[in-house]
Amino acid sequence: MRRFLPILCIAILAGIPSAETRQKGPVLEFESLSKEIQRVVFDGEIITAVFKFTNKGNAVLEIKDVQPSCGCTSAVPTPNKLAPGQNGSIEIKITTAELTAATGKRIELSKTVTVTSNDPKNPTLILTVTGVVAPEISLSEPNIWFGSNPQGREITRELFADIAADRSIRILGATSGNPWVTVALQPVPAGNDKRVKIILTQKADAPVGIHSGEIVLKTTSQVKPELKFTVRGLVAKNN
C-alpha cells in the first residue's frame, strides 16, 4: 500500500491548477487603492495623485471606465489597454476651488474614482484620495445677514479675515456689489498683518425689501486672488 502513496500524491497534485493557471485572463493590480495628501492643501490649488497598476494576468487588460465621485475630480488612465505584465497609471486631479466656501474653515477631503475593467475577478475597484483643504484666508463668518430693520436706520456688522500663518499674502482692498452696503477694511494692531477687520454698513436710505450682493476681497494670492462672500438684509416699512 505504501508504495502506491507517492503515485497517489503525484496524481492529486497533478489535478491542482498551478498559480499560473489560476491567473488566466486579465488581472488588474494596483500598488495602492488609497493615497493621503501629506500636506495641507489651500483652497484653489489642484491636487494630483497618481495610482500605478500592473496587468498581472495572461491576457490583455482593458480599463473600460473611470468614474469620479464629483465634478471637481477628473481621472485619466494611461494606457487603457495593457498587455500581460505591462504597467500603467491613473492620474487623478482634484480642483479645490470653493471647497471651503460654505464654512470658510478647513475641511477633511475624501474623493473617490471608480475603475471598471475586464478583470473577471475584480471588475470594479475604487480609488480614494484623502487630505485636508484649508482657505488661505479664513472669515469669522462665511456670509453676513443684517437682519430685518426699519427703513432709515443705519446698520453695521463686523467680521474678521485671518491669513494663514505660513502664507505670505496680503489683502489689498474690498469692493461691494450691493449698492446699499458699504465696506471698509481696518488693520488689527495685534494681528501682525495677518488679521484684518471688515466693517460692513447697510445704508439708512436702503429701500424697503430684501437686498443682496457680494463683497469681494482683493488679495495678492496667486491661488485665489479674490475672496467673495454674500451680504443680505431686509428693510422693513416704518409703522
QUIZITA-V554435 format. One record per residue. N is the residue number from 1. RES is the residue in one small letter. OMEGA is omega in whole degrees, -180 to 180 (NA if undefined). BURIAL is I if it has 24 or more other C-alpha atoms within 12 Angstrom, else O. Layout:
n:N res:RES omega:OMEGA burial:BURIAL
n:N res:RES omega:OMEGA burial:BURIAL
This chain:
n:1 res:m omega:-176 burial:O
n:2 res:r omega:-177 burial:O
n:3 res:r omega:177 burial:O
n:4 res:f omega:-177 burial:O
n:5 res:l omega:178 burial:O
n:6 res:p omega:-180 burial:O
n:7 res:i omega:179 burial:O
n:8 res:l omega:179 burial:O
n:9 res:c omega:180 burial:O
n:10 res:i omega:-180 burial:O
n:11 res:a omega:180 burial:O
n:12 res:i omega:-180 burial:O
n:13 res:l omega:180 burial:O
n:14 res:a omega:-179 burial:O
n:15 res:g omega:179 burial:O
n:16 res:i omega:-179 burial:O
n:17 res:p omega:178 burial:O
n:18 res:s omega:178 burial:O
n:19 res:a omega:-180 burial:O
n:20 res:e omega:179 burial:O
n:21 res:t omega:-179 burial:O
n:22 res:r omega:-176 burial:O
n:23 res:q omega:179 burial:O
n:24 res:k omega:-179 burial:O
n:25 res:g omega:179 burial:I
n:26 res:p omega:178 burial:I
n:27 res:v omega:180 burial:I
n:28 res:l omega:-180 burial:I
n:29 res:e omega:178 burial:I
n:30 res:f omega:172 burial:I
n:31 res:e omega:178 burial:O
n:32 res:s omega:179 burial:O
n:33 res:l omega:-180 burial:I
n:34 res:s omega:176 burial:I
n:35 res:k omega:176 burial:I
n:36 res:e omega:177 burial:I
n:37 res:i omega:-170 burial:I
n:38 res:q omega:177 burial:O
n:39 res:r omega:175 burial:O
n:40 res:v omega:178 burial:I
n:41 res:v omega:-179 burial:I
n:42 res:f omega:-178 burial:I
n:43 res:d omega:-178 burial:I
n:44 res:g omega:177 burial:I
n:45 res:e omega:176 burial:I
n:46 res:i omega:178 burial:O
n:47 res:i omega:175 burial:I
n:48 res:t omega:177 burial:I
n:49 res:a omega:-178 burial:I
n:50 res:v omega:178 burial:I
n:51 res:f omega:-179 burial:I
n:52 res:k omega:-180 burial:I
n:53 res:f omega:-179 burial:I
n:54 res:t omega:171 burial:I
n:55 res:n omega:-177 burial:I
n:56 res:k omega:-178 burial:I
n:57 res:g omega:-180 burial:I
n:58 res:n omega:175 burial:O
n:59 res:a omega:-178 burial:O
n:60 res:v omega:177 burial:I
n:61 res:l omega:178 burial:I
n:62 res:e omega:172 burial:I
n:63 res:i omega:-173 burial:I
n:64 res:k omega:-176 burial:O
n:65 res:d omega:170 burial:O
n:66 res:v omega:-172 burial:I
n:67 res:q omega:178 burial:I
n:68 res:p omega:-178 burial:I
n:69 res:s omega:180 burial:O
n:70 res:c omega:-177 burial:O
n:71 res:g omega:-179 burial:O
n:72 res:c omega:-176 burial:I
n:73 res:t omega:175 burial:I
n:74 res:s omega:-180 burial:I
n:75 res:a omega:-179 burial:I
n:76 res:v omega:175 burial:I
n:77 res:p omega:178 burial:I
n:78 res:t omega:-15 burial:O
n:79 res:p omega:178 burial:O
n:80 res:n omega:172 burial:I
n:81 res:k omega:-175 burial:I
n:82 res:l omega:174 burial:I
n:83 res:a omega:178 burial:O
n:84 res:p omega:180 burial:I
n:85 res:g omega:-178 burial:O
n:86 res:q omega:179 burial:I
n:87 res:n omega:177 burial:I
n:88 res:g omega:180 burial:I
n:89 res:s omega:173 burial:I
n:90 res:i omega:179 burial:I
n:91 res:e omega:179 burial:I
n:92 res:i omega:177 burial:I
n:93 res:k omega:-179 burial:I
n:94 res:i omega:176 burial:I
n:95 res:t omega:-174 burial:I
n:96 res:t omega:-178 burial:I
n:97 res:a omega:176 burial:I
n:98 res:e omega:179 burial:I
n:99 res:l omega:180 burial:I
n:100 res:t omega:-173 burial:I
n:101 res:a omega:-174 burial:I
n:102 res:a omega:-176 burial:O
n:103 res:t omega:-175 burial:O
n:104 res:g omega:-178 burial:I
n:105 res:k omega:178 burial:I
n:106 res:r omega:-179 burial:I
n:107 res:i omega:172 burial:O
n:108 res:e omega:-178 burial:O
n:109 res:l omega:173 burial:I
n:110 res:s omega:180 burial:I
n:111 res:k omega:-178 burial:I
n:112 res:t omega:173 burial:I
n:113 res:v omega:179 burial:I
n:114 res:t omega:-178 burial:I
n:115 res:v omega:178 burial:I
n:116 res:t omega:-179 burial:I
n:117 res:s omega:177 burial:I
n:118 res:n omega:173 burial:I
n:119 res:d omega:-175 burial:I
n:120 res:p omega:-178 burial:O
n:121 res:k omega:-180 burial:O
n:122 res:n omega:-177 burial:O
n:123 res:p omega:-180 burial:O
n:124 res:t omega:176 burial:O
n:125 res:l omega:-178 burial:I
n:126 res:i omega:176 burial:I
n:127 res:l omega:-177 burial:I
n:128 res:t omega:174 burial:I
n:129 res:v omega:179 burial:I
n:130 res:t omega:179 burial:I
n:131 res:g omega:-180 burial:I
n:132 res:v omega:176 burial:I
n:133 res:v omega:-179 burial:I
n:134 res:a omega:175 burial:I
n:135 res:p omega:173 burial:I
n:136 res:e omega:179 burial:I
n:137 res:i omega:179 burial:I
n:138 res:s omega:177 burial:I
n:139 res:l omega:179 burial:I
n:140 res:s omega:173 burial:O
n:141 res:e omega:-177 burial:I
n:142 res:p omega:178 burial:I
n:143 res:n omega:-177 burial:I
n:144 res:i omega:175 burial:I
n:145 res:w omega:-179 burial:I
n:146 res:f omega:-178 burial:I
n:147 res:g omega:178 burial:O
n:148 res:s omega:-177 burial:O
n:149 res:n omega:-179 burial:I
n:150 res:p omega:178 burial:I
n:151 res:q omega:180 burial:I
n:152 res:g omega:-179 burial:O
n:153 res:r omega:176 burial:O
n:154 res:e omega:-177 burial:O
n:155 res:i omega:-180 burial:I
n:156 res:t omega:173 burial:I
n:157 res:r omega:179 burial:I
n:158 res:e omega:171 burial:I
n:159 res:l omega:-177 burial:I
n:160 res:f omega:173 burial:I
n:161 res:a omega:-179 burial:I
n:162 res:d omega:179 burial:I
n:163 res:i omega:179 burial:I
n:164 res:a omega:-172 burial:I
n:165 res:a omega:-176 burial:O
n:166 res:d omega:179 burial:O
n:167 res:r omega:-179 burial:I
n:168 res:s omega:180 burial:O
n:169 res:i omega:180 burial:I
n:170 res:r omega:172 burial:I
n:171 res:i omega:-173 burial:I
n:172 res:l omega:-176 burial:O
n:173 res:g omega:-179 burial:I
n:174 res:a omega:176 burial:I
n:175 res:t omega:180 burial:I
n:176 res:s omega:175 burial:I
n:177 res:g omega:177 burial:O
n:178 res:n omega:-175 burial:I
n:179 res:p omega:-178 burial:O
n:180 res:w omega:179 burial:I
n:181 res:v omega:175 burial:I
n:182 res:t omega:180 burial:I
n:183 res:v omega:177 burial:I
n:184 res:a omega:179 burial:I
n:185 res:l omega:-179 burial:I
n:186 res:q omega:179 burial:I
n:187 res:p omega:176 burial:O
n:188 res:v omega:-174 burial:O
n:189 res:p omega:-177 burial:O
n:190 res:a omega:-175 burial:O
n:191 res:g omega:179 burial:O
n:192 res:n omega:180 burial:O
n:193 res:d omega:179 burial:O
n:194 res:k omega:-179 burial:I
n:195 res:r omega:179 burial:I
n:196 res:v omega:175 burial:I
n:197 res:k omega:178 burial:I
n:198 res:i omega:-177 burial:I
n:199 res:i omega:-179 burial:I
n:200 res:l omega:-178 burial:I
n:201 res:t omega:173 burial:I
n:202 res:q omega:-174 burial:I
n:203 res:k omega:180 burial:I
n:204 res:a omega:-178 burial:O
n:205 res:d omega:176 burial:O
n:206 res:a omega:-177 burial:I
n:207 res:p omega:178 burial:I
n:208 res:v omega:179 burial:O
n:209 res:g omega:179 burial:O
n:210 res:i omega:175 burial:I
n:211 res:h omega:-177 burial:I
n:212 res:s omega:178 burial:I
n:213 res:g omega:-178 burial:I
n:214 res:e omega:168 burial:I
n:215 res:i omega:-179 burial:I
n:216 res:v omega:175 burial:I
n:217 res:l omega:177 burial:I
n:218 res:k omega:-177 burial:O
n:219 res:t omega:177 burial:I
n:220 res:t omega:-178 burial:O
n:221 res:s omega:175 burial:I
n:222 res:q omega:-178 burial:O
n:223 res:v omega:-177 burial:I
n:224 res:k omega:-175 burial:I
n:225 res:p omega:178 burial:O
n:226 res:e omega:175 burial:I
n:227 res:l omega:-174 burial:I
n:228 res:k omega:170 burial:I
n:229 res:f omega:-172 burial:I
n:230 res:t omega:172 burial:I
n:231 res:v omega:-180 burial:I
n:232 res:r omega:177 burial:I
n:233 res:g omega:177 burial:I
n:234 res:l omega:178 burial:I
n:235 res:v omega:-176 burial:I
n:236 res:a omega:176 burial:O
n:237 res:k omega:174 burial:O
n:238 res:n omega:178 burial:O
n:239 res:n omega:NA burial:O
